[in-house]
Amino acid sequence: MNTLELVSKGGASIIIIGGDSRKFLQGFDPARTLVLADENLLTYHRKKFDSFNIISIGAGEQAKSMTRAIELYHKLLELEVDRSWTLIGAGGGIATDLSGFIASTYLRGISFAFVSTTLLGQVDASIGGKNGVNLDGFKNMIGVINQPAQVFCDIDSLSSLPEREFLAGFAEIVKYGAIRDPEFFEYLERNIESGIKRDAKVLEYMISRSVKNKIEVVQADERELGERKTLNFGHTFAHGFEKLYKIPHGEAVSLGMVLAAKLSVKLGLLEAEKAERIEKLLIRCSLPVSFKWEVEVLAEAMKKDKKRSGGSISFILLKDIGKAVIHKLEVQTLKTVLHDLR
C-alpha cells in the first residue's frame, strides 16, 4: 500500500494505492454517506458497499450528463442529504467525474471521496480535482475543479475488469512517461508485459508513479494555466474520436498520442525514432495506433474542443520523450494537418 498527498489551493487530497477498499470504507459513517456507483461495479463488488446508501448512476458516457446529474440532485433531496454527509463516487472515471461534480455543486459543496476501481480512473480521472459532465456529446464541457478529500485506488478491483477496459488504462500510464518522466518510460519498456499480466506489485508501482507525476503537475498548476495542459497529450485528437466514433477514452488517447507524436516529427520537434518508440510501446499494450477518419468531420469536432482559444487550438507535442511543449495551430490549418497525418 502506498499513500500520497496532493496539496493545492483547492484543498488537500489523500490518495491511497492499495488492495481491498473495505478498510478504507470503514472510516465513513454509513448513516451519513451516500455512494454513487457505476452499475458494472455493483455487479461484481456490491458487498463492499452494502452498509451504505447506494445509488447506481448507470454505465457509459450517457450517464455523464446534466440530465443524469439533475436526476441525482433530486435523489439527494429525497434522502435529505445535507452538508454533514459525504458522497463517495465509486467506479471508473465516469462515476468519479459525475460524483465529484454533484458533490461540488449540491448545497454549494459537500464533502466527497472516491473509490477508483478502473486502471484508467486510478491514474487519471480520480486524481487532480477535475469534475464534470458532457454536453451534447462533447467531453467535460461543464464542470469544476475541486479536490476530493480522499481517493482509494482499489487494485483488487482490477481483477474483475474486462481485458479491453483494463488495457485502456495503459494509454494514460504511457502518457506520463512520454510527457515528463523518461525514466518511467524506460521502465515501462522493460516491464509492460508484467503490468498487462496484472502483477499486483508492478501495477502498484505503475499506478503510484503515474499518480505522483500527476500530483506534481496539479500542485504546480491546479487551474490549468500552463503546465497542467501537458496532461492533454493526445487528447485533442482523442476527444474528436470519442465524440464521432464512440471509441473508448483510453483507446482514443492511444490514437491521439500516436498522431501528436507524428505531428511533432512533422514539425521538426521530435526525432522519428522516438515517435516510433511510443507507438511500439502502445502496440505492446494491445492499444490501437491507427484509424481511418473523415478529415472534414473530425476537423469540425476538434474545433469545438475546450482547448480552442479564438482562432487557434492548443496541441501538446513532444520535443523529446519526457519533454512536452504546448504548440498552437491555427484552426484554418487544421484540415490540412489532419489530411497530412492521415
N, C-alpha and C positions, 0 to 999 in steps of 0.2 A: 504494500500500500504506500502511496506517495501523496503528500499534501502540499499544495502550492497556494499562494495568496496573490490576488490581484487587488491593488490599491489604487484608486483613482478619485477624481473629483466627484464622480457619480456614485461613489461608495466602495466598500471593500467586499470582496467575494472570496470565500474559501473554496478551493477546488480539490476534491479528493479523488484520486485514481486508485481503484481497488476492486475487490471481489464483490460478493453479495451485498446488496444495498440494505438488507434488513437492519443491521446495526445502525446505519445512518438514519433510517426512518424512526428508530426508537427515540430520537431526540425531538420529535414533534408530538404535540398534543392531538390525539385523534379527534377530540371533540371540537377542535378549532382549526382543523386542517382540511383543506379540500384538494383532492388530486384530480387534475385534468390529464387524462391518459390517452395515449394512442390506442386505437381499437386493436391493432395487431399485438401490442404489448400485453394487453389484458388477456388475450387468447393464451399466452404462454406463462405469464408471470403475475396473474391477478392476485394470487395468495399473498404476495409481498405487501399488497396494499389493502388487504381485507379489513383492517381495523379503522380505515379512514373513509370519509365520504368520497365517493368516486363518481366522476362523470366522464364518459367516453366522448372524445372530441371527433371521433370518426377516423378516417385514414385518407392519406393522399392530399395533394395540393388543394383540392376543393374544400378541405377543412380549414385552410388558412385564408379565410376571407372575412370581410367586415360583416357579411350576413351571419356567418357562424359565430363571430365574436359577439354580436348583438344577442343572438340566442343564448349564449353563455352568460352574458350580463344578467339576463332575466333569470337564469338558473341560480345565479349567486344571490339575487334579490329574494327568490323563493326560499333559499336556505338561510336567509337572514345573515349572510356573511358581512361582518363589519371589520373595522381596522385592526381588531385584535387577532384576526385569523391569518393563517399563512396559506398561500396557494402553491402547490407543488406541480410543476409540469413534468410529466413522465413519458418518455418515449424518445423519438428522434427529433430532428431539427424542426419539423412542423409543429410538434407538440410543445417544444420549448419556446419557439418563436411566438406562437399564439398565446401560450400561457403567460409568458413574460409581458406581452402587450396588454393582455386583460388585467393582470395584476398591477401594472404600472398606471393604468388609466381608470380602473374601478375605484370609486371613492377618492380619486386623485392619488391613488397609490396605496397598495397594501404589500406586506412582506411576501416574498416569493423565493422559491428554491427549485432546483432541477434535479431529477434523476435521469441522466442521459444514458440511453440503452442501445444506441447505434454507434458504430465506429465514426461515421461521418459527423454525427452530433457531438460526440465526445471531443473531437479535435477541432471543431469549428463552431457550429451553431450555438452550442450551450455556453460558449466562452466569449466574454467581451461585452455583454450587455446590449447587443442589438436585438430588439424585439419588434415584430411587426407582422403585417398581413399583406397579401397581394391585392392588386386592383386590376380588374379586367384581364387577369392572367399575367400581368406584369409583376415581377418579383419585388416584394418588400417595399411597395410604394408608399405605404402608410405605416409609421412606426415611431419608436422612441429608443433612446439609448439609456438604459437603466440597469445597474448590475444586480443579479440575484445574490441573495445573502450567502447561499451555498450551492455548490454543484457537486453531485456524486456521479462519477463516470463508472458505471457498473460493468466491469469486464466480464463477469459471469454471464450477463445477458447476451453477450455477443455469440455465445454458443448456439443460440436459437435463431440467429439471423439467417435468412436465405443467402446463399452464396453470392448472388449478384448484388444484393444490398450491402453485404459485408465488404466485398471488394471495392464498391464505390467509395468507401471511406478512405482508401489509399490515395485517391486523387488529391485530397486536401493534405494528407501527410507528405506526399511528394512535393506539394506546393511549398511547404515551409523550407525544405532543403533547397529548392530552386530559387527562392526569392531572398533568403537571408542566412542560410546555415549550410555551407558547403560540406562541413564535416559530417553533418547529419545525412546529407545527400549521399555521401560515400558510404556511410553506414547502411543506408537503405539498399544501395547497390550490392552490398555484401550479404545482407540479411533478409531481403524482402520475402524470400520463399518461406522462411520460418514464421514471419508475420502472417503470411497468407494461410499457412497451416494452423493458425490460431494458437501458436505457442504463447502461453499466458505471460511469461516473463518478457519475451520480446515485444509483445503487444503493449504491456505496461510501459516499457521504455519508449516505444514509438509514440504512444499517446502522451506520456509525460513530457517528452522532448518537444512535441508539437504544441502542447498547451503552454509550455514555458516560452516558446517563441511567440505565441500569440499574446501572452501576458505582457511580454516586454514591449511589443508593438502598441498594445492598447494603453499601457501605462504612459507611454511617451506621447500618444496622440489619440485619446479616447474619442474625440468628436470627428475623427477622420478628416482632418485639415491638411495632413501631409503624409507621414509615414504609413499610417493605417491603410491608406489607399492601396499600398503594395499588396495587401492581402487579397485584393481583387484580381490577382494574376490569373488570366484565363477566363474571368467571369463576365467580361463584356461580351465576348462571343457566347459563353455558356448560357447566359440568360436569354439570348435570342434563340438558341437551340431548344431550351426548355419551353419557351413560350410557343414556338411554332411547331415543334416536332415531338413534344411531350417526352423528351429524353430525361431520364432521372438526373438529379443535380450532379452527383459525383461523376457520372459518365460525361455529362455536358462539360464539366470543368476539365476533365481529361482532354477532350477535344479542343477546348478553348486554350489550354496551356500549350498544346502542340502548335496551334495556329499562332499564338502570341510569340512562341519561340521562333517559328519560321518567319514571322514578321520582323522580329528582332534581327535575324540574319539578313533579311532582305534590305533592312535599313542600315546595315553595316555596324550594328551594335554588338552582335554576338557571333562567335565562331560557329560554323555549321556543325562541327564535331560535337559541340556542347548541346546544341539543339537535338542532335541525334541521341545523345546520352539520355536526355529527358524522355524522348519518345520510346527508346528501348526499355527504360525502367517502367513506363506505363504499360507497355506491351506485356512485360513480365507480371504485371498486376492484373492481367486479363481485362484491361480497360481499353475502350475504343480510341483510336488515334486518327481515324479518317471517317469522313461522312460526306455524302452528296447533298448540297443545299442549293436553293434558288437565290441567286445574288440579290435580285430586286427585293424579294420578300424579306430576306434576312437583314438587309440594309435598313429597311423601314422599321423593323422590330428593334434593331440596335439604336436607332435614332431616339427611341423612347426610353433608353436606359437612364438610370439615375445619374450616371457619370457624365452625362451630356451637360455642357455649360455653354450656352449661346450657340455659336456655330462650330463648336469642336467637341470631341469626345476624348476622355482620358483613357488611354490604354496603359496597362502595366506591362513593360517589356523588360528584357534582361540584357545587361552588359557582360554578365558572367554568371555561372552557376553560383548562387549565393548573393548576387548583386542586382536588385531590381531598380528600375527607373520609371518615372511617370512621363509618358510621352503623349502629347496631344495631337490628334489627327483631325483635320477639317472634315466636317460632315459631308461636304461636297465631293471629297475624295474617297469616301467610304466604299462606294460601289466598285471603283477601280481597284482598291486594295483587296476587297473580297474576291473579285474576279481573278486577280493575280494569284491569290492564295489557293483558290480552288484549282 
